[in-house]
Amino acid sequence: MTKIYDWQKKIMLHEVLMTNAQLLEAVLEQATGDDYDGCFTDRGRWEYMYLEEKLKERLAEWLK
């Protein structure tokens, strides 16, 4: 079983409270990377992938 860190829990909780527009903005902002050279750190990659997946889920539900 994968351990969930406190910083991951904060992101998960924050995502639940976001509107769709806020989530879209967060995903677009994260897409630029979180490292000084535009790449991802392990944490940034996880956050981007998590938020992107949640956005896809919301959009799929909205399009039904």
Order of alpha helices (4+ residues) and beta strands (2+ residues): alpha-alpha-alpha
